Amino acid sequence: MSAADGASGGAADRLAEARELLAAHPVVDGHNDLPWALRLGSPQPKARGNVRYDLDRMDIGADQTGALHTDLGRLRAGGVGAQFWSVYVPCRLAGDDAVSATLEQIDIVDQLLERYAGDLAPALTADDMEAAREQGRIASLKGAEGGHSINNSLATLRALHTLGVRYMTLTHNDNNDWADSATDAPGVGGLSAFGRTVVREMNRSGMLVDLSHVAATTMRDALDASAAPVIFSHSSALAVCDHPRNIPDDVLERLPANGGVAMATFVPKFILPAAVEWTARADENLRAHGFDHLDTTAEAMKLHRAFEEANPRPIATAATVADHLDHMREATGIDHIGIGGDYDGTAFTPAGLDDVAGYPNLVAELLHRGWSHPDLAKLTWSNAVRVLRDAEAVSRDLRSRTAPSNATIDSLDAPGA
């Protein structure tokens, strides 16, 4: 047998080993934007445009390769056992418009759960996640992306929890009135007094505090304020790729004391240094032609693909993600890392991690690097289940001792308050 044949056999064996491991310890993925793709369509080349939640036009029970990153067959092939579905709405939606759109996003997840009940199991607790795994169904949880979704209302925050939302990202790409984003100019300097109250009310409700998208100052303030473990639903390591969406080492080093979990993302422009520079130029090209850099309409994507044809895009791989996970494990420990792919929330994905069927390729890469089965089981399943269970315990304690807060942003953040 040639050396090439031996290498090929080794890779095939590792992939088979990865699939076997995922059958026992499936992936809990922290972030998937399918609900928004079902609202406005996907940036994928074969997407059907604005489907406006028409599940007959975009049936994830059928193969949606080329139109979406996600369908039930590929979730199964990828070894996904639990998914946090993002009920994201963009920052351009504000006030009651943001709240209404978030409710619509929650509703479409509930429609998915009803339509595909044989495959998707509603999950509100860690016990629900474990029960779904035993049933052979994919535990489905909801995560709100961006604190603008609550319109500065603690009552709205609690209502989202009642409707099944189990994490909220404190910001998205823009600051809100009480928290600073990683990709906006400093506003309140991290968290305001109301922002710290939001964190405490999330602790009391049992909603995980998600620190993806927030400024490093907000990360540190939230760790100071939170009595429960936090998560990063889709963020990677700043030390490996210098992008503000990533997590500084000093924050990673605080997760063991907090009990939180950082879930590495796959988005190339956050994980591959060469892609950071390329994306900046591609975004500027969109803006120069009158489009927002986040525009995924057919016209904007046509322009974007023309730019890519003239300026070949740097390609991330499963090894790129593994580099981040290696560093994150070193910085924070094996008990505090996970996976958050951000599928259907990005136009581009790494080679080998093209869609939700790709997780075995990442696990095979980590096996190649010497990761043990117990460590991989923590990465894929146990850490995420444990962090939700711990947040539930904190919630039970706080509910037994404290009443809901009815504070307003004006009472806490007004000058002289």
Phi, psi and omega in degrees: 000133180287164177299323179295319178296320179296318179297318180296317178298320178298317179295319179295320179296319179295321179294319177296320178296321178297317180295321178295318179297317182292335176296328179267327185228076186292168181284131161262109181264131188280348188197120175220128186265024178309318182303321179289323176297329177283346176273308189244001185092171186248154174284001181290149187302326184262016179296156187261020180076205183285104183269345176046054174065024177275101186282352170280322178287330181231076186271107181283358170286346177252165179292120180248025179304129181092341177252324178221160170279347194232130163207170188295320180298318181285328172301316178296314181297330181277355181073033179275125179251344178205141181225127166275112177275124180285127174259057185288144164225145185289159182295339178293342172271120186233165175059219181295334176297320178294319180296313181299317180295324176297319177297323177295322178295318176300318181297320182291327174297317178297323176296319178299317182295324178287317184290323185243046187297336178288339182249325185249128181248125175299136181225128177246341186225168175298322177298322177298321179297314180295320180296319179298319179299317180296329180278351184077020177252164181267112178299131185239118180241163181246142174227125177277138184246098178114120182294347175298343181295341182260358177052045176057035184232118176292329176295320177295321175304311180295324179295321177298320177298317179300328180276005173107001180287125185246357162212159171225127172285125189297326174224168163251227186284341180246153171301154162248190187290346188228003181208145180266138178269155178293336188243031176224164176291148180306137180244280181267359177085026183126249173247138172280179176301319177295321178300320177293327176291322174303313179301314182294324179289327173296317176304314183295322182285334186094019178265126181294137175276115182259123185255011168296149179077346186271159176295156178301326177297322178292320177305312185292319178297320181293321176296324176293323188273335191276132173271350182243160175300144176258168171229161161244107189287337180196077179214150180241200192263123178298325182294336180269324178218117187280082176229138185297346177284351184265172191258124176293154181299323182296331177284316176304321183291343178273347185296322179302319179292327180278331184090006187282179182223131175255121187254111186294137180262166183253358188295116187305322184289352175256344189242342183245114184308319180297330180285336178298311181293318180299316181296322178300319179289321179295319178295320179295325177296318177298313181298324180295338179257014173089012179253149169290148183291346177260006183292127178241023175293163182302321181294316181293319181291328175298316177296318181297317181291327175295320176298318181294323179296322179279337183227086187309135184282133173298139187253119170280163179223177174301327178295327177298314178295320180298326176300318178295315181295323175302314181292317181296321177298319179294321186281325189236344180099154186296336182282000190230028178228156180203200187227133175217089193295328186068033176295148184061013172242007182217146179285331187236147179226162179291152173298131183090342175237044189294331182202188187290354174279355190272352185305324177302330179293323177291316179297320177297321177297319179291324173300318178300330180272002175095011177294138181278162176299316178299321178293319179294325177296325175293315180301313189279321189233302196296319184297316182293320178295317181297320184293323177291320179298319179294321177296324177297320180295318177298318180300315180300318180294313183293322179295329180286342186242342187227152177267159175302145176275135174248023179296153176245161179295328179292325182287335184256328187250355178295147178308129179085358181292000000 
